[in-house]
Amino acid sequence: MIVHQFVPTLEPGAVGAHTLMVRDVLRAAGHTSEVFASEIEPVWADRGAHLLRDARTRADVIVYQMAIGSIVGDAVLARDEPIVVNHHNLTPMRYITGWQPVAAHGVAWGRAQLRELATRSRLGVADSSYNEQDLMEAGFTRTTVVPILLDLTSFDVTPAPGPAPRGVTWLFVGRLAPNKAQHDIVKAFAAYRQFHNADAHLNLVGGGREDGYARTLQRFIHALGLDDAVTITGSVSDAQLAAHYAAADVFVVCSEHEGFCVPLLESMYHRVPIVAYAATAVPETLGEAGLLLDVKDPCTVAAAVDRVVGDTALRHQLVEAGARRVQDFDLSRTGPAFVEAVTSAAGN
């Protein structure tokens, strides 16, 4: 069977890595599969993808990796093969408007395309039950959930050399963005420094340092007198990311909107205990492998972190629960489930 994928941009990140992994598991199952994109980041030019203009080969099934509006979505709609939409979430407009006008246009376009794709697609595959709700609201009549495909062994990277940890180290990994609420992490961290441990350090790892939210976040950190206690790293290499996990005492999530949250899996794999606000897909991804909070006021988050850091038994319980939970996302389970879902659309 020929199963080709279409994605707006093939680039490093959760969706890009998932797309390549889907291609690999399809090929391993005996299917022909290529990836077509309108743009390919130069660092991935050797990953075997093809530009959209080369996508002339007819397929038995087309898989569209949906994360934003794109001309690639229009190209998929213009074809007559069976379509499977693999949906990765669209950030609500309230977190984008006023901060990222270009992204706001892409999200609005994506929601319109998702509704149109619902009329043409044989199946919608979501990487979480939370994202599946988006598909159903858009009009998809047949949906299923298969978690994002990850090779967990890809997390086995030798950490880069780095500075010695300074006190208790908080970590969050994710693009600087209002929906990820790094500002709320900073508030909680300030409370933790004031009431629990004045020597603590916070590392915020992820891209997006140049947009309006990032600049506002940096001014907020300065206003709180935390310039020496908070590090905003920007994008990092795999080895640098591994070093941040190795140095972390706790992974803290205050996000208000996550469609899946891959860094939760990274934290579990690296045996870093997790304190997280129970919003959107976070409880689904985390399961019982972290301390989930119904509220995220600064003092509550700070007290939760203090408990996780200071209670050896609780910390051990969370770390071991994470080690078990992350195995639910092993490729040996998710890969066959995805192949079965996608190929089932060919004969309908």
C-alpha positions in Angstrom: 0.0 0.0 0.0 1.2 3.6 -0.7 0.6 5.9 2.2 2.1 9.4 1.7 2.2 12.2 4.3 1.7 15.9 3.7 2.9 18.5 6.3 3.1 22.3 5.9 6.7 22.5 7.2 9.1 19.7 8.0 11.2 20.9 10.8 12.7 19.8 14.1 10.0 19.6 16.8 7.2 17.3 18.0 5.2 17.3 14.8 8.2 17.0 12.5 9.7 14.1 14.5 6.3 12.4 14.6 6.0 12.8 10.9 9.3 11.1 10.2 8.5 8.4 12.7 5.2 7.7 11.0 7.0 7.3 7.7 9.5 4.9 9.3 6.8 2.7 10.9 4.8 2.6 7.7 7.9 1.5 5.8 8.7 -1.1 8.4 5.2 -2.5 8.0 5.8 -3.0 4.3 4.1 0.1 2.9 5.6 2.7 0.6 5.6 6.1 2.2 7.1 9.5 1.5 6.8 12.9 3.2 5.8 16.0 1.2 6.1 19.6 2.5 6.0 23.1 1.2 9.1 23.9 3.2 11.8 21.8 4.7 14.2 23.2 7.2 17.8 23.0 5.9 19.0 21.0 9.0 16.5 18.2 7.9 17.3 18.4 4.2 18.8 14.9 4.4 15.8 13.3 6.0 14.5 12.0 2.7 11.5 14.4 2.4 10.3 15.8 -0.9 9.0 19.3 -1.6 5.3 19.7 -2.3 5.9 20.3 -6.0 7.2 16.8 -6.3 4.1 15.2 -4.9 2.8 13.7 -8.2 2.7 10.0 -7.1 -0.8 8.7 -6.4 -1.3 7.2 -3.0 -3.8 4.7 -1.6 -4.1 6.9 1.5 -3.0 10.5 2.2 -2.1 11.4 5.8 -2.3 15.1 6.5 -0.4 16.3 9.6 -2.6 19.1 10.9 -1.2 21.8 13.2 -1.9 25.1 11.4 -3.5 26.5 8.2 -1.4 26.0 5.1 -1.5 25.8 1.3 -0.5 22.2 1.9 -4.0 21.6 3.4 -5.5 23.1 0.2 -3.3 20.8 -1.9 -4.5 17.8 0.0 -8.2 18.9 -0.4 -7.6 19.2 -4.1 -6.6 15.5 -4.4 -9.1 12.6 -4.7 -7.4 9.9 -2.6 -8.7 8.9 0.8 -7.6 11.3 3.4 -6.6 10.7 7.1 -6.1 13.8 9.2 -3.6 13.5 12.0 -4.5 16.3 14.3 -2.0 17.9 16.6 -4.1 20.8 18.0 -4.7 24.4 17.2 -4.0 26.9 20.0 -7.1 28.9 20.9 -7.1 32.4 19.5 -7.2 34.1 22.9 -3.6 33.1 23.5 -2.4 34.4 20.2 -4.3 37.5 19.3 -2.3 40.6 20.2 0.9 38.6 20.5 1.4 36.8 17.2 -0.7 38.3 14.4 0.8 36.0 11.7 0.2 32.9 13.8 -3.3 34.1 14.6 -4.0 34.1 10.8 -2.6 30.6 10.5 -4.8 29.3 13.3 -8.0 30.8 11.9 -7.1 29.4 8.5 -6.4 26.0 10.1 -9.7 25.9 11.9 -11.5 26.6 8.6 -9.5 23.9 6.8 -10.2 21.4 9.6 -13.9 21.9 9.0 -13.5 21.4 5.3 -11.2 18.4 5.8 -14.0 16.8 7.9 -16.2 16.6 4.8 -13.5 14.9 2.8 -11.7 12.7 5.3 -12.3 9.1 6.1 -10.7 9.2 9.5 -9.4 11.7 12.0 -6.5 10.6 14.2 -5.8 12.7 17.3 -2.8 12.3 19.5 -4.9 12.8 22.7 -8.6 12.6 23.6 -8.5 16.3 24.2 -7.5 16.9 20.6 -10.1 14.4 19.4 -12.8 16.8 20.7 -11.5 19.3 18.2 -12.0 16.8 15.4 -15.6 16.0 16.5 -16.5 19.6 16.9 -15.1 20.2 13.3 -17.5 17.6 12.0 -15.4 14.4 11.7 -17.7 11.4 12.0 -15.0 8.8 12.5 -12.2 9.5 14.9 -9.6 7.6 17.0 -6.8 8.4 19.4 -3.2 7.3 18.9 -0.5 9.1 20.9 2.3 10.9 19.2 4.9 8.5 17.9 8.3 8.8 19.7 11.3 6.6 19.9 12.0 6.8 23.6 15.6 5.8 23.1 16.1 9.1 21.2 16.1 10.6 24.7 19.3 8.7 25.5 21.7 11.6 24.7 25.0 12.3 26.5 24.4 15.6 28.4 26.5 18.5 27.3 28.9 20.0 29.9 27.3 22.8 31.8 27.6 24.9 34.9 27.1 23.2 38.3 23.5 23.3 39.6 22.7 26.3 41.9 20.4 25.2 44.7 17.0 23.6 43.8 16.6 23.7 40.0 13.2 24.1 38.4 12.8 23.3 34.7 10.2 23.8 32.1 10.6 23.0 28.4 8.5 24.5 25.7 8.2 27.3 23.2 7.8 30.7 25.0 4.1 31.4 24.5 1.1 32.7 26.4 -0.7 29.4 26.5 2.3 27.7 28.0 2.1 30.3 30.8 5.8 30.7 31.6 4.7 33.9 33.4 2.8 31.8 35.9 5.9 29.6 36.4 7.9 32.7 37.2 5.3 33.9 39.7 5.3 30.5 41.5 9.1 30.5 41.4 9.3 33.9 43.0 7.0 32.6 45.8 9.2 29.6 46.2 12.3 31.7 46.5 10.6 34.0 49.1 9.0 31.3 51.3 11.0 28.1 50.8 14.4 28.3 49.2 16.1 31.6 48.3 18.9 29.9 46.3 16.7 28.1 43.8 17.1 28.5 40.0 14.7 28.3 37.1 15.5 27.2 33.6 13.0 28.0 30.8 14.1 26.0 27.8 12.6 26.5 24.4 12.4 28.7 21.3 10.6 32.0 20.7 12.8 34.4 22.6 12.3 37.3 20.1 8.5 37.8 20.1 6.4 40.1 22.1 5.5 37.6 24.8 9.1 36.7 25.4 10.1 40.3 25.7 7.3 40.9 28.2 8.3 37.9 30.1 11.9 39.1 30.4 10.7 42.5 31.6 8.5 40.7 34.2 11.5 38.6 35.4 13.6 41.8 35.7 10.8 43.6 37.7 10.7 40.8 40.2 14.5 41.0 40.7 15.1 37.5 39.3 17.5 38.2 36.5 20.2 36.1 38.2 17.8 33.3 39.2 15.9 32.7 35.9 17.6 31.5 32.7 15.8 31.7 29.4 17.8 29.5 27.1 16.2 29.8 23.7 16.5 26.7 21.5 19.0 24.2 22.6 20.7 21.1 21.1 19.7 17.6 22.2 22.8 17.4 24.3 22.1 20.7 26.0 18.5 19.6 26.6 19.7 16.4 28.2 21.9 18.4 30.5 19.0 20.5 31.6 17.0 17.4 32.5 20.1 16.0 34.3 20.4 19.1 36.4 16.6 19.5 37.2 15.1 18.7 40.6 11.6 19.2 39.4 9.7 19.8 36.2 7.0 22.5 36.6 4.0 22.9 34.2 1.6 25.8 34.5 0.3 25.6 30.9 -3.3 26.5 30.2 -3.4 24.8 26.9 -1.5 21.7 25.7 -2.6 19.3 23.1 -0.3 16.6 24.3 2.9 18.0 25.9 5.9 15.8 24.8 8.2 17.3 27.5 6.2 15.5 30.1 7.4 12.2 28.5 11.0 13.5 28.4 10.7 14.3 32.1 9.4 10.9 33.0 12.1 9.2 30.9 14.8 11.3 32.6 13.3 10.5 36.1 12.5 14.1 36.9 9.4 14.5 39.2 6.6 16.6 37.8 4.3 19.2 39.3 1.6 20.2 36.8 -1.5 22.3 36.5 -4.3 19.9 35.5 -5.5 21.7 32.3 -6.4 20.4 28.8 -4.4 17.3 27.8 -1.9 17.4 30.6 -3.8 15.1 33.0 -4.3 12.6 30.1 -0.6 12.5 29.1 0.6 12.5 32.7 -1.7 9.9 34.2 -0.7 9.2 37.8 3.0 10.1 37.1 3.0 13.5 38.6 1.5 15.8 41.2 -1.5 17.4 39.5 -2.9 20.7 40.8 -6.5 21.9 40.4 -5.3 25.5 40.8 -2.0 27.3 40.0 -1.8 30.3 42.3 1.8 31.0 43.0 1.9 29.8 46.7 0.1 26.6 45.9 2.6 25.7 43.1 5.5 26.7 45.3 4.3 24.6 48.2 3.8 21.6 45.9 7.3 21.9 44.6 8.7 22.2 48.1 6.9 19.0 49.0 8.1 17.1 46.0 11.7 18.3 46.6 11.7 17.7 50.3 9.7 14.5 50.6 12.0 11.7 49.6 9.3 9.0 49.6 6.9 11.1 47.4 9.7 12.0 45.0 10.6 8.3 44.6 6.9 7.5 44.1 6.5 10.1 41.3 9.8 9.1 39.6 8.9 5.4 39.5 5.3 6.2 38.4 6.8 8.3 35.6 9.1 5.5 34.5 6.2 3.1 34.2 3.9 5.7 32.6 6.3 6.6 29.8 6.4 3.0 28.7 2.7 3.3 27.6 4.1 5.5 24.8 6.7 3.1 23.6 6.8 2.8 19.8 6.2 -0.9 20.0 2.7 0.0 21.2 1.9 3.3 19.4 3.5 2.4 16.0 1.3 -0.6 15.1 -1.8 1.2 16.4 -1.1 4.1 14.0 -0.4 1.9 11.0 -3.6 0.0 11.7 -5.7 3.2 12.0 -4.3 4.7 8.8 -4.5 1.6 6.6 -8.0 0.9 7.7 -9.1 4.1 5.8 -8.0 2.7 2.4 -10.7 0.1 2.1 -13.7 2.2 3.3 
